[in-house]
Amino acid sequence: MVGAILCNFVVSFFDHISVYKSIYQTHTKPSDQHDYYRKRPKKQPSPLYREVLIRAHKPQNPRSKEKDMKIIISKSKHISGDRMGKTRVKSDIPKWRKRGFRSEVALVKNLQKHGYKAVRVPVSNPSLNPLPDIIARQDQHIYAFEVKKAQDYAYFPRRQVEKLFCFLDQLIPVHPKYKHTILAAHFGRRWIFREINWNTWEKGELPEQVRVMKKDKGNFRL
């Protein structure tokens, strides 16, 4: 008895569904029947991927193909950065070294303007090597310069001052009164020159570091 009732219920349920479906199809447009099942629009490919597809299907010779791949690789590096299309140029020379280079070139020109024979040592000079930043000569006098670019004050460590004395002592065969160790601090348009006495180095009385401030007065003039 119960099985027969359930069977009749299921049959009538599916009959109602088929009737409702036929009514819906007659009263709706064909384009509206599948609105609910429409898929979301696909995302547009990135400009780089689109360019790869275009270049892949374009007939090219091996040389131009290799050149295009280099362009694509360089663009992919730019896109993978923090900002789209903005490149970061990384220089091998640190910023502090660039500032020091400009100051050294400016000082060489200034020395030549005042009648000195001056040259810049064109190497990235470690502090352990006894080489100054600038070597200058006027008459019989030889000058070894250590140059620092700063805003308010410049520090010259003891080892950098000692290397100037070592250079003059080992490589310049003249009397010590003709040898001059000069610390040059560059503060924008202002230069301050401080000469370290030769006897201070011979007696081993050099300080751990020499500080030159923008408001100081130097003891050496060009």
C-alpha positions in Angstrom: 0.0 0.0 0.0 2.7 2.5 1.0 4.9 1.5 -2.0 2.1 2.2 -4.4 1.5 5.7 -2.9 5.2 6.6 -3.1 5.3 5.4 -6.7 2.3 7.5 -7.7 3.8 10.6 -5.9 7.1 10.3 -7.8 5.4 9.9 -11.1 3.2 12.9 -10.6 6.2 15.0 -9.4 8.1 14.4 -12.6 5.0 15.0 -14.7 4.7 18.4 -13.0 8.4 19.2 -13.7 8.0 18.4 -17.4 4.9 20.6 -17.7 6.6 23.5 -16.0 9.7 23.1 -18.2 7.6 23.1 -21.4 5.7 26.3 -20.2 9.0 28.0 -19.4 10.5 27.2 -22.8 7.4 28.5 -24.7 7.3 31.9 -22.7 11.1 32.7 -22.7 13.5 33.6 -25.5 16.2 31.1 -26.5 18.9 33.5 -25.4 17.4 33.9 -21.9 17.2 30.2 -21.1 20.9 29.9 -20.2 21.5 33.2 -18.5 21.9 31.5 -15.2 24.4 29.0 -16.5 26.5 31.5 -18.4 30.2 31.5 -17.5 32.0 34.5 -16.3 34.0 36.4 -18.9 37.5 35.2 -19.2 40.3 37.5 -18.0 42.2 39.2 -20.7 45.8 38.0 -21.1 48.6 40.3 -19.9 50.4 42.5 -22.5 53.6 40.4 -22.2 51.7 37.1 -22.7 49.9 38.6 -25.7 53.2 39.7 -27.2 54.6 36.3 -26.7 51.7 34.7 -28.6 52.0 37.2 -31.4 55.7 36.7 -31.8 55.4 32.9 -31.6 53.0 32.7 -34.5 54.9 35.3 -36.6 57.3 33.7 -39.1 60.9 34.9 -38.2 64.4 34.0 -38.9 66.6 32.6 -36.1 68.4 35.9 -35.5 65.3 38.0 -35.1 63.7 35.3 -33.0 66.7 35.4 -30.6 66.5 39.2 -30.5 62.8 39.1 -29.7 63.3 36.6 -26.9 65.9 39.0 -25.3 63.4 41.8 -25.5 60.7 39.7 -23.9 63.0 38.6 -21.1 64.0 42.2 -20.4 60.3 43.2 -20.3 59.5 40.3 -18.0 62.2 41.6 -15.6 60.7 45.0 -15.6 57.1 43.7 -15.0 58.3 41.5 -12.1 59.5 44.6 -10.2 57.6 46.5 -7.6 55.8 48.7 -10.1 54.6 47.8 -13.6 56.8 49.1 -16.3 59.1 51.0 -14.0 62.7 49.8 -14.0 65.3 50.1 -11.3 68.8 50.9 -12.5 71.4 49.4 -10.2 74.8 50.8 -10.6 78.0 48.9 -9.7 79.4 52.1 -8.2 78.0 53.0 -4.8 76.5 56.5 -4.3 79.1 57.5 -1.7 81.8 56.6 -4.2 80.2 58.7 -6.9 80.0 61.7 -4.5 83.7 61.2 -3.6 84.6 61.0 -7.3 83.0 64.3 -8.1 84.7 66.0 -5.1 88.1 64.7 -6.2 87.6 65.9 -9.8 86.5 69.3 -8.5 89.5 69.6 -6.3 91.9 68.6 -9.1 90.5 71.4 -11.2 90.7 73.8 -8.3 94.4 72.9 -7.7 95.2 73.3 -11.4 93.5 76.7 -11.4 95.8 77.8 -8.6 99.0 76.7 -10.4 99.4 73.2 -8.9 100.3 70.1 -10.9 97.6 67.8 -9.7 96.4 64.3 -10.7 93.7 62.1 -9.2 94.6 58.4 -8.4 92.1 56.6 -10.7 91.5 53.5 -8.6 89.1 52.3 -6.1 91.6 52.7 -3.3 91.3 50.5 -0.2 92.4 52.1 3.0 95.3 49.6 3.5 97.0 50.7 0.3 99.4 53.7 0.8 97.9 55.8 -2.0 96.2 59.2 -1.6 93.1 60.4 -3.5 95.0 63.3 -5.1 98.7 63.9 -5.7 99.8 67.5 -6.3 103.0 69.4 -6.7 104.0 73.0 -6.6 107.7 73.8 -7.1 109.6 71.5 -4.7 106.6 70.8 -2.5 104.6 67.5 -2.8 101.0 67.3 -1.5 99.0 64.1 -0.7 95.3 64.8 -0.4 92.6 62.7 1.3 89.2 63.9 0.2 85.8 63.5 1.9 82.4 64.7 0.8 80.1 65.6 3.7 77.2 67.8 4.8 78.1 69.1 8.3 81.2 67.2 9.4 83.7 64.8 7.9 85.6 62.0 9.7 89.1 60.9 8.7 90.1 57.6 10.4 93.6 57.2 11.6 94.6 54.5 9.0 93.6 56.8 6.2 95.8 59.6 7.6 98.7 57.2 8.1 98.6 56.0 4.5 99.3 59.5 3.3 102.4 59.7 5.5 103.5 56.2 4.3 103.1 57.2 0.7 105.2 60.4 1.1 107.8 58.6 3.3 108.2 55.5 1.0 107.8 57.0 -2.5 108.8 60.7 -2.4 112.6 61.0 -1.8 112.7 64.6 -0.6 113.1 66.3 2.7 110.1 66.1 5.0 109.7 69.9 5.0 108.6 69.6 1.4 106.0 66.8 2.1 102.5 67.8 3.0 99.6 65.7 4.2 96.3 67.4 3.6 92.8 66.4 4.7 90.2 68.0 2.4 86.6 68.2 3.5 84.1 69.2 0.8 80.9 70.9 2.2 79.0 71.9 -1.0 80.7 75.1 -2.1 82.9 75.3 0.9 86.3 73.6 1.1 88.2 73.1 4.4 91.8 72.0 4.3 93.7 70.7 7.3 97.4 69.9 7.2 98.7 67.3 9.6 102.1 68.0 11.0 104.9 65.5 10.0 106.2 65.4 13.6 102.8 64.2 14.8 103.1 61.1 12.7 106.8 60.4 13.5 106.0 60.6 17.3 103.0 58.3 16.9 100.6 60.9 18.2 97.9 60.6 15.5 94.4 60.5 17.0 92.0 57.6 16.2 90.1 59.9 13.9 90.2 63.5 12.7 86.9 65.4 12.6 86.5 68.4 10.4 83.3 70.4 10.8 81.7 72.8 8.4 82.1 75.8 10.7 85.9 75.0 11.3 88.7 77.0 9.9 91.4 75.2 8.0 95.2 75.7 8.5 96.0 75.4 4.8 95.1 77.5 1.7 95.6 76.9 -1.9 
